[in-house]
């Protein structure tokens, strides 16, 4: 699929045929060429058990296609009809308070229930039979934002499945007790039958918490895989499932059987630049273009609006930035605000009365500009020599045991590392991802390195010439949230050639450090103090009396490459000093740069802070959006986007 698609979620089941006709006309005028439909419409597809009606769905898909609008079709398993949930109560999840979910919301199904699984298989088969091979359908979305809501389902089926999952993982209860350290506080289990889920209102064991999350994610993966297998059996293409911004449920694992990575995000206007982090991550899950399946138009909302004010121009940038970073689909939620129900205060492209909002004009402008640069975007790609690790295991481990008070892995990874690379192409990768082609890999906060063969692969990659910048808070626990006992790390001391004299996980304003050759080295949050072994040199050392003159940054050559061990969180300037790679261009910090290469070459510059910015070009470029020639110093207006072809 090479075309670029701009669109929104649409719910034709809520509107009379005459209103659908008006909405299709609005879509055409706005420049929308794709909509996603069907995700919450099971009741209309199967109004009574075993009685199916897809005629209305076929009709709207046909009408859309006749007007130049393609469809992404959704499976409706997020909202089974009331008749099903009442007749088969086991299909409804049980909360951590051991209360069966009532029939009043969405995403409230038990992913373990055999009845729920069977009903899913039936409806998905009906959809696949009806729409497989239909040129109007360019892709499929399984379920909706499919996560273990409210800590997952605590029904008896799920408890039994959890115990079976633990038995398969550990083999014996003694092995589980050893891995989790259950002798402490006399917590050892005598059998797997004694294992209960971690009920939220109690002080929960970190290993149990993480295991419960891992189990719930495994159930979700099985739930999705089952539907994907059916769709693929009938030849359906571009199958995915729309996932939220965090990587707690591993994107790599959940997308193993899927064709396209689908991504939902709802950051505020102040976080526009940070949205690129998610794009740089999901682009790498399958190393191919991704789909933004949901993002906000103007504001979020349920029974009331929220999400903060979005200044004029922010929606335009939110439309263009994902395409700059490798998307081929960008869909807003939603096309037309619902006239009733749970989300009647949510922003949209059109009001319940069918009238435009201000942001609608920005989407119209973006649709025009995308057509101007579509050939350039479709014929180029993003190549990165720098990778930043973002680990599902680390996220879940630190969620269970953050070690530093208030530490949130994803937030800190973005704020303290990713933002340093706004003028670089960078891939954000999980530990499964191949390392070939990278010059530099950064692994801060990578709690467990001994997974997915990373330990062996990164050793070989360094020996072949790579630069590995690792730490702080890396290689400090295994996948069971257990700290190491032979050393503070599983292997980093030996590989980096250091001895860790002290560790201090207490943020403070006291500690200072100095580069060995010149200038202050800024340290914060976490403090490892190293003694260098033979063959390792100190790049920076502490000057504070408590740790001086121990090292905070060290370097050891390994084969053709080197490993740089970092014992604290550094400033952006200090991080880039270690990376030692040239930026795409010089630009102000409020401008995000993306370099694109392929049949043509160029730079996309996006101002994200709603203020003037600048860019200094080395060479002459044509801005494909305005047709102007650009060289030297270039000023960017607030929320301006430049698509510069060299």
Secondary structure, DSSP 4 states (H G I P E B T S, - for coil): --S-EEEEE--GGGS-HHHHHHHHHHHHHHT--EEEE-TT-HHHH-SBTTB---HHHHHHHHHHHHTT-EEEEE--TTS--HHHHHH-GGGB-B-TTS-B--SSSSS-B-SS-HHHHHHHHHHHHHHHHHHTT-TTEEEEE-SSS---GGG---SHHHHHHHHHHHHHHHSSHHHHHHHHTTTGGG---SSGGG-----TTS---HHHHHHHHHHHHHHHHHHHHHHHHHHHHTT--SEE-EE-S--SS-HHHHTTT-SS-EEEE---GGGTTTHHHHHHHHHHHTTS-EEEEEEBSS-EESSSEES----TTHHHHHHHHHHHTTEEEEEEB-SB--SSSTTTT---SB-TTSPBPHHHHHHHHHHHHHHHHHHHHHTEE---SEEEE--HHHHHHHHH--SSTT--HHHHHHHHTGGGGTTS-EEEE-TTS--TT-SEEEETT----SSTTHHHHHHHHHHTT-EEEE-SS-S-B-TTS-B-SSSSSSSHHHHHTEEEEEEE----S---EEESSSSEE--BS-EEEEEE-TTEEEEEEE-STTTTT-EEEEEEEETTEEEEEE-SBPPHHHHHHHH----SSEE-TTEEEEEEEESSEEEEEEE-SSS-EEEEEEEEEEETTT--EEEEEEEE-TT-EEEEE-
